[in-house]
């Protein structure tokens, strides 16, 4: 914000021109700011109210005792369909914290769950909730279904290779 104010004062001298620039850019900036603030509020409420812990406990109740060590692999595989069909906000602020809390009960660090969850981003960029994809399809005048017929087979293959690579390198583990 400070850098913006300085850049505005240095580059645009009159208050009227500054106001016009702010009005033009507000249509793009305000929704993003509101989204970031709302995501923070949502995460805070979910964490401080105990909802994430309760959902993690419910998820753990269906995990057999000896299977807690595969939560990172489960997260990586689950990230593929969830990343494809869900918005990033719902996935990263709703699902991943629950998985991280569940994994924490088995001594698995949250950053390992975050790495496993990021694997789904490959398919997210091909899914119907990816705004950049819609812009791209509009620019090249292509249909989503036609794009997905070609791209999904490669996206799924690359995603499974990514999971194997993450396991080989220790980015995610099965202890």
N, C-alpha and C positions, 0 to 999 in steps of 0.2 A: 504494500500500500504506500509506504514512504517513497519507494522508487517510482511508483506510478505518479505520485504527486510531484516529485521533482522533475520527472520527464515531461509532465504536463506543463509545468511552469516554465521550463526551459524552451520547449518546442512550440507552445501555443501561447501567445501573449495576451489575448483578450479573453475576458471572462465569458463572453457570449460564445466564442469559438470553443472554449473549454467545455462549456455546458452542452453544446451541440455534439461534440465528440463523445462525451459521457453518455448522452441519450442514445446515440447510434450504437455504442458498444454495450449498453446495459442489457439489451435484448439477449445478448449472448452470455454475458457475465453473471447476471443475477440468477438465472436458473441453476447454473453450476454452483454458485455460492450457497444457494438454498439447499441444493442436493447434498453438499458436503456437510452443512450444518445439521440438516435433518438426519443424515446417516450417523453423525456423532451423537445426536440426541437419542436416536433409535438404539445404538449400541450401548450407550450409557444406561438407558432404561432397562434394556435386556440384561445387562450385567448387574446393575445395582439392585434390581428387583429380585434377582435370583432365578430369572427365567432360563438363562443359559445353563445354569447348574442343574435345574430341574429337568430340562430337556436332555442334557448329557446323562443324567442319572437314568432317565427313561430309556435312552439309547443303549446304555450299558447293561440294562436289565435283560436285553435280548442277545447280548454277546456272550457266547460260551466262555467259561473261565479261562481256558487255555488259548483263546484266540485274540486276546488283547494286543499281542505283539504285531498282528497284521493290520492294525488300524491305519497306519500310513499307506499300505498297499490298497486297502479298501477305500481310503480317501481318494487316492489317485484314480482308481477305476471309477468310483462314484462321480468324480469330478468331470468325467467325459459327458455323460448324459445331462447332468445338472448344469454344467457349463454351457452346454448347447442350448438347453431350453429355458434357463433362468436368466434374469438380468444379473449383472455383476453385483449390484447392491444387495439383492436378495441372497445371492450365493455367499458373498464375502462377509456380509454383516449378519446373516441369519443362519447359514449352514456351517460355515467353517469354524466360527467360535464354539459351536456345540461339539463338533468333531475334535477340536483342540482341547476342550475341557474334558471330553471323554478320554482322549489319549493321555492327558495329564494324570489320570488315575492309574495308568500303567507305566508312568515314568517317561513317557514319550514327550519331548519338548514341542511346544506350540509351533516353533519355526519349521520343524519337520513336517507338520501338518500343513502349514502354509505352502511349503515347497510342493508337497503332494497335490494340494488343491490347485496350484498354479498350472498343473499339467492340463487341466480342463480348458484353459484359455485358448488352446489351439482350435478346439471345436467351437468355443464361444464365438470366435470371429467368423464362423460359418453359419451361426444360428440365427433364428429370426429376431432375437433381441439385440443384435449388434447394430447399433446406429451407423457406424462407418460402412458396414456392408451395404446397407440400404442406400447410402449416398453413392457408393461405388456402382451398385447395380443401376441406379438412376443415370449416372454419367455414361455408362457403357450401354444403356438401354437393354439390359438383360433381365431375365426372370430369376427369382430366387430358386425355384425348383430346378431349372436348368443348371444353374451354378452348383447347387448341392449335389445333383446327380454325378457331376464330375469330381467335385472337390472333397466330398465326404469320404469316399473310399480312401483317398490319400490322407486325409486328416485323421481318420481312425487309425490307419497303419502307422503314421508318424507318431500319433499319441501313444500307441502301445510300445513303439520303439523308445519313445521318451521315458515311459515307465521303466522299461528294461534298463535303459541307461542310468536313470536315477537310482535304481536298485544296485547296479554294478558299481557306481561311483560312491554309494553311501549317502546320497542326497536324501533318500528315504530308505528306511531299513525295515527288516523283518528280524527282530531279535529273538 
